[in-house]
Amino acid sequence: MDKRWRIPTHDAGRIEDLASQASIPSIVAQLLVARGFYHPKEVACFLDTRLSGLRDPGELPGATDAAERLLAASKAGRRIVIHGDYDADGMTGSAILYLCLKLIGADVGYHIPNRLEEGYGLKHDTLRSLAERGASLVISVDCGIASVGEAETARELGIELIITDHHEMGNELPRAATIVHPRLPGTHYPFGYLCGAGVAFKVAWALCQQASQAKKVGVPMRNFLMSAMGIAAIGTVADMVPLLDENRILVRHGLTSLQDRAQPGLQALMQLTQLDKKSSLSSDDIAFSLAPRLNAAGRLGQAQLGVELLVTESSQRATALAAYIHELNQSRVSLERSVQLAASKQVKEDTDPDQDPALVLSGRGWHAGIIGIVAGRLAEKHNRPVILISTDTLGSKPGIGSGRSACGLNLHAALQHCSPHLVSHGGHEAAAGLQISEENIDAFREDFMQFAANEIDAHSRIPEIHIDAEAPLSQLTLSTVEQIEQLAPFGQGNPRPVLCASCVEVDQPKRMGGGERHLTVRLSQHATKLRAVAFGQGDWAEEMAQLETPIDVAYRPVINQFAGRRTVELHLVDWRPTKIATSNS
């Protein structure tokens, strides 16, 4: 599908004024203006990532009360169980609280549901099982805010329930002992976009303060919190919350922490992915190396081992777990390709993605842990909200669905509207999950597509690429790209800048990588030649090989580190043949 390139016009005078007043390079000023930063104070606030920018945990609704309850339970010798979610955010948040409670001497364990058998969130049977095994206090991580009935079960069982979460709330809050949530009704926390691990980090910080009986904690607890920041950075990047405000600070310092203070399990995982050889880490290293491996463990029903990897103190166990989780990720890639092929075939044969406002696809036996990834890839490719549903092989259980949004559709609201067709659903605006009886899929598809049609106008269905600035390849010196890196960490809410260049020559387009899914190509403009890659766009190789004219390219400039050498490389976002101007003689 052709994309619309949106290239803003810039006020050169405003850019130079900002560069001068904020003491930043012109290219950085131009990129900041493109993101809506016009005044030196705004720029200073954005670029300043000092630890002092993190708000005291006492400001986070419920954090102090949760810490007091955890400390009291620890001193009383009561059994504390952390109930986390099975994704990277839930695993990292659970690991942070586990390590913190261990540090203060608590009797603590953790339970991470098997995604394929137990499903998401707190469950009545799980709470009963934990109570039978002696749990006196259960604290949720990255789940529980919608568990109204389960909170009542906890009360009946005599379990003190603390909920820590960041997801969307329903009309009724669960009656837990306390709730920690950055957007809790009736409160006014200044930043509502912490992820589950970010919330857990704040609770751990509050617990360290309570145990120290001081705002400023001692050296052992400070060292723990600095190490925990690296774990929280993984959850923050993995959960795709906006990398702004406190999230930006957590990730910036967390990346340094991962290099200097990582637990044995993360050290082993970084060795396997060769991140230990890099002079510095970026959010991309989390997004494309660490987070997918942790998520693979959760998707394939082994999230408990993911948490063990993060908390183990044994280097031998860490090495074994890292190797196993690395293998799980390879299995995940293979399963993902299988579902992707089947879903893509269904799109081609049974839908009209150029006209349909949304895509609802289903397949028998599709791996339930993989469908969310594939839904995301299809949503990006077709610029449509996508729901993938895996129906039970025997037809005896409800189908499991996973959705990803596009075109600004609020997926949570869409599923709420379609809830009469569903057994259950949960999630947020951009991503959500559901359960559905197989006989209701057709009715759900019709209702969901109608909702999407009403919410998304025809203009919004044309995918857009927002380009920060035009930049010829000659501008892309190592020094310039290093200046652009001042805007890091990049991610949701603060994407890596997209630039464009016109009339670029193409040389040696080739497929690369496993399954030849990716593209590598040499691009040249005048005397400047640079290597470019496009992940997941191997098909572009054949298209480019047939070109007889130059192309315009939209790209993200990056610094590639290999064998101790740092070079500028382009990550292609899109391309189109250059329109050659003609004149009538």
N, C-alpha and C positions, 0 to 999 in steps of 0.2 A: 504494500500500500504506500503510495507516495505521501511524503510528509511535508507539512508546511514549515518553512524556515522562518522563524520570527527573530529578526535582527534589529535591536533597538537603535535609535539614533541618539548620539551622545552630544552633550554640550562640552566642547573641548575646553572652554574657559573654566567651567565648573570643575572639571576633572583636574586641571592644573592647579586650581585654587585649593582643592581638597588635598592633592599630593603635597603641596607646599605647607599648608596649615597642619596636616597630620603627620608630616615628615615620613611619607611613604613613597615608593616608586610610582610613576605615572600609570604603569600597567596595573598595579594593585589598586590604585585609586579608580581606574576605569572599571575594574571588575566589581569593586565595592559599590560604585554608583549604579551599576547594572543590577545590583541586589537591593537597591533602595537605601543605601547608606550615603547621606549627603553632607553630614556635619562631622567635624573632628571628634566631638564627644561620642557620637554614635560609633565611629570607627574605633576609637580607643576602647570602648566598652566591648566591641566585638572581638578585637584582636587581643585584648587582655585576658589571658587564661590563668591568672595566678590562683593558687589554691584558696586564697582569702575570698575569692568570688563564690565559693560554695557556702550556701546558707547553713546556719547552725541547724542540726537535726531537730532541735526543739521547735523549730518553726513548722516542720512537716506534720500535718494533722495526724494525731495518734501515735507518733513515734516515741515520745517520752513515756506515755502510758504503757506502750508495748514493752519498752526497755525495762521499766519498773517491774512489770509482771514477769518478764523473763528472768530478771535478776533474783526476784523473790522465789521463783520456782527453783532456780539453780541452788540458792542457799538452803532451800528446804529439801534438797535431794530428790525432787520430783522428776519423773521422766518427761523430757521434752522431745517432741517429734516434729521435724520440719517436713511439711507436705508441699513439694514444689511442682511446677509444671515440667513437662517433658521436652520443652524446647531449650535452646541455648540460653535464653533469658532466664527461664525458670531454674535451669541447672546451675548457672553462675550465681544467681541470687541465693539459692539453697546452700551452695558451697560457702558463700560469704558468711551466712548466719551460723552454719555448722562450725566453721573455723573459729568464729568469734565466741560462740558458746563453749567450745572446747577450751579456748584460751582462759575463760573465767572458771573452768572446772565443772561445767554443767554435765549432767547425765543426759546426753543428746544423741538422737539418731535421725535418720531422714527416710522419707518414703517418696519415691518418684513414680507415678503411675506408668504402667505399660500402655503406651499409646494404642496398641492394637487390641488389647484385652480390656482395659479399664476405661479408656477414653479420657477426655479432658476434665480437670477440676476435681473438687471434693466429691466423694461418693459416700452414701449412707453405709454400705457394706465395709468400705475402707475404714471409716471412723469406728465402726464396731470392732473390726479386727485390731485396730491400733489400741482401742480401749482394753481388749482382752489381753493384749501384750504389755499392758501396764502404762500406756501413755496417759499422762495427767494433763499436759498442755500441748496443744497442736497449734503450730503457727504456719499459715499458708504463705506461699511465695508465688507471685505472678498468677494467682487464681483466687477464687473464693468470693469475689464481690457480688456475684449473682447467686451464691449458694444459700438461699433463704431457708429452704427445707433442711439442708444438711446442717446448718447452724442450729436448728431446733433439735436435730438428732444428737449433736454434740452436747447440748444442754441436758438432754435426757440421760446421756451416758456419763455425765459429770465431768466432761472434758472442758477445760478452759480453752476457748478458741480465739486466737488472734489472727485476723485476716490482714495480709499485706498484698496489695494489688494496684494495678494502674489501668485496668480495662474499663470499658463503659459500664455504667450502673443501670440497673433496672428501676422500675417504679418503687420498689421496696428494697431496703437494705437488710442484710442478714443481722440477726440479733446475736452478734459475737461479743466477746468480752471487750474487745476494742478493734477498731478498723484503722489501718494506716493506708491512706490514699491521697495523692496530691490534689485531687479534685473533689474531695469529700464535700457534700452539700453543707452549706452553712459555714464553710471555712474559706480562707482567702490566701492560699499559698501562691506566691508570685509566679511559679513555674509549674505548670500542670502536666509536663510531658516527660517526667522521669519514667524509665522502664521498670520492670519488676526487680531487676538487679540493682538499679539505682535506688529504689525504695528500700530494698534489703540493706544496701550499703548505709543508708541514713539510719536505719534501725540499729545496725551494728555499731555505728558511730555513737548513737545515743546510749547504747548498752555499755560501751567503753566509758562514756562519761559517767554513767550511773555507778559502774563498778569502781571508778576512780574517785567518785564524789567530787568531780571538778570538770570544768569545761575543757581544760587543757589536760590531756591524758599523758601518762608516762611513756617512756621510750618503748617498752615491749608492745603496748597497744598502738602507739603511733606507727611503729614498724608494721604491725598487722594491717592497720588501715591503709597504709601506702601500698602494701602488697594486694590488699583487697580491691584497691582502685583498679589494678590491672584486670582482675576478674570481672569487675563491674563494667569495664570498658568493652569487654567481649559481649556481654549481654546488651549493652547500649547500642553497639553497632549492629549486632545480630537482629535486634528487634525493630530496627529501622525507625526509631523515634528521632525527632529533629535534633541534629547536632548543633544546638544553640544553647546559650545560657549555661546552666549547670552541666548538661550533657556534654557540651563542648569541653568544659574544664575536666570532667571525669575522663573523657577519652584522651585528651592531650596528655595528661599526667599518667593515665593508665598505660599508654603505649610505652612510656619510659619505664614504668614499673614492671611491665612484662619483660623488658630486657634485663632489668637490674634485680628484680625481687620475685620472679615467677616461682610458683610452687613446683615440686619435682615433676608432676604430671604435665604441666604446661611446658616445662623445659624440654621434656621428652617429645612432646608433640611439635614443638618448634624445631627441634633437631630433625624430625622426620620430614617436615615441610621446608627445611633449610632456611627457616627464618632466623635461626641463630647466627647465620653468616652475614646478615644484613647489618649495616652500620646504624640504621635507625628503622623503626617500624612505622607503618602508616595504617590508617583505618582500612585501607584496601587489604592489608595483610590479615586483618581480622575477618573482613567480609568474604574473602575468597580462599582463605586457608584454614583459619582456626574455627570460625563459626560453622562452616559447612560440615566439618568433621564432628563437632559436638551435636549439631542438629541431626546428622546421619544416625548417631547413636539413638537419639529420641525417636526418629522416624521409623527405625527398625526395631523398636521395642527394647532398647538397651540403655535408656536414659539413666538408670541407677548407676551404671558403670561410668557414665559421663561425669556424674558428681563424684564418684570415687576417684576418678582420674584427677579431678581438681583439688581433692582434699588429702590424698594419700601422702604420707611422709616417707614412704619406702621408694627409693630410686629404682629398685628391681621391679616392684609392682607397677610403678609409673611407666617404665619402659614397656612392660607387657601390655598394659592397658592402652597406651598410645598406639602400639602396633595393631592391636585388635580394632580400635576405633578407626584407625587409618584404613584398615581392610573393610570395615563396615561402610566407609565413605565410598570406596570403590564399588561395592555392591549397590549402594544407593545410586551411583551414576549409571550403572547398567540397568537397574529397574526404571530409572527415570527415562532413559532413552526408549525403553519398551512402551511405557505409558504415553510418552510424547508422540511416538509413531502412530499408536492406535487413536489417540485423541485428534491428531492432525488429519488423519484419514477421515475421521468422522466429521470434522469441520469442512473438509473438501467435498464430501459426498452428501451431507445432510443439512448444511447451513449455507447462508449467504453472508459471510462476515463483513462484506462491504455495506450491506443494507441492514442486517439484524442489529438491534440495539445492544444485545448481550448474547453470550453463548452459554448454554447449559448442556453439558455433555455427560454421558454415563457409560460405564463399561463394567461388565461382570468380572470381579476378581482383580480389578486394578488395585495396586498396592496402596492401602489407605494412608501410609506414611509418606507417599511420594506425590499424591495428587495436588497438594498445595503448591509444590514447586512448579509442576507442569502448568497449573492454572495461572501462575504468575508469568510464566514465559509466553503463554498464549495471549494473556491480557496485554502484555507489552507488544507482542507482534501484531495483533489485530486492533489494538487500542479499543478494546471492549471489556466490560466486566465479564469475568468468566467463572462459572461454577463447574467443578468436576465432581462427579458422584461415582463412588465405587459401590456397586451392588454386591450383595452377599453371594458367594459361589453357589450355595445351596438354596438361596432364596428364603431362608428362614429368619434372617436378622435384618434390621433396618439398614438401608444404604448409608454410607458415610460420605459426606461432601465437604469440599474445601473451596473457598472462593477468594478471588483477588479482584480488586476494583480497578477501574480506569475511567477516564472522562469525568472525574470528580464525583462519581456516584458514591453515596454513603451506603456501604454494603450492610452495615448494621441496621440501618433504617429499612433497607430493602428486604432483609430477612424478617424483620419485625412485621412488615406489611404482609409478607407471605407466610407468617407463622402458622395459620390454620392448616397448611399442607405439611408442616414439619413436626417431627417428634421432639426435636430440640434444636437450639442454635445458640451461638455465642460468638464474640469477637468484637471488632471495632470497625471504623469507617473503611479502612483499606484492606483488611483481611478478616475472614470469618470462617467458621466451621458449622456443620449442621448434620443432623440425622434425619432420614426420611424413609418412609415405607415405599417400597418399589412401585406400588400401584398409584402413588401420588406424584410421581416424577413428572409426568406429562402436564398435569394441572399446575404444578409448581413452576415448570418451565414457562408456561403461558403467562402466568401471573407475574413472574419475575421479569420477563421480557417486556410486559406491558408497563410495569413500574419503571424499568429502565428507559423505555421509550418516552414516558411522560417527563422524566427527570433530565434526559440528555438530548439537547437539540442537535440537529443535523450538522451544524457548524462545529460543535464540540467533538463530533465523531471523527473528524479529520485530525490525525495525530500531528502534534506540533513539536518542533525542536526549538527550544529557547536558547539562542546563541548570545553569549555575553558580549562578544566583540569580534570584529574582523582582524585577522592577524596573518600576514604573509609568513611563509616558512622561514624566511631570513631573520625574523624577529625571535625565533625560538632558540636562543642561545641557552646554554646551561644556566647562566646567571639569571636570565629572565624567568625561566621556569622555577628556579629556586625562589625567586621573589614571589611568584604565584603561590608557591607552597606555604607562604605566610598565612593564607586563608584556611589552611588545614586545621583540624581534621575535617575531611570531606565525608559527606553522607547525606542522609535524609534531611531536608531543610537547609542544607548547605552543600549542594552538589559541586563536584569538581567542575571548574569552568569549562564551557564549551566554546571553542573559537571556530572560525571558518576562514578558508582561503580559496581563492578563485584561480581557474586556469592552471591546474596542477597536472603534471604528466605522470602516467602510471607505468611502472616497470616491474616485471616479474611477479604478478599476482599468483599466489600459490595457497593451497590448503595446508593446514598443519594441525598438530595435536591429535589426541585420541579420537578415532572415528573421522579424522579430517574435518572436524566441525568448525575450525577457526580459519582465519585468513591472515596471511602475511604478505606485504607488498612494499615496494620501494616507491616513494613519492618524490618528485623533484619539481622545483619551481625556480626558474632562472638557474643560479649556480648552487642552490641549496638542495641537498638530498637527505631524506630522513626515512627511517623504517617506520611502518605503520602496521598495526594489528587490529583485527576486528573479531572479538570473541563471539562464537556462535553464528558467524556469518560466512562460513566456508563457501556457500553458494555464490558469493560475490566474485570468487576467483574466476569462474567461467564467464560471468557477465563482463568483468573488467578486461579479460583477455580478448574480447571481441570489440573493444572500443577503438574508434579511429579518431576520437577528439579528446581534448583535455577534460578534466572533471573539476567540479567544485567539491570541497570536502568540509564536513563538520567533524571536529575532532576534540579530544581532550589531551592536552600535553601532559606527559608524565616523565619522571626520571627513572630510567631503567638501571638497576644495579646488578652487575654480573662480573664475577671474578675480580672484584675490587675496582671495576671501572664504572663510571656513571655517565650515561648518555641520555640525550633527549629522544623520546619515542612518542608516537602518536597513537592514541586509541580511537579508531574511527567510529563515529556515531552514525553518520549517513554520508551519502555522496549522490551527485547527480551530474549528468553531462553539462559542460559549460555551454551556455547559449552564446554562440559566436555572433557578434553584431555584423549586420550586412548593410550595405548602402546601395542605392540605385544610381547608376551612372547616367 
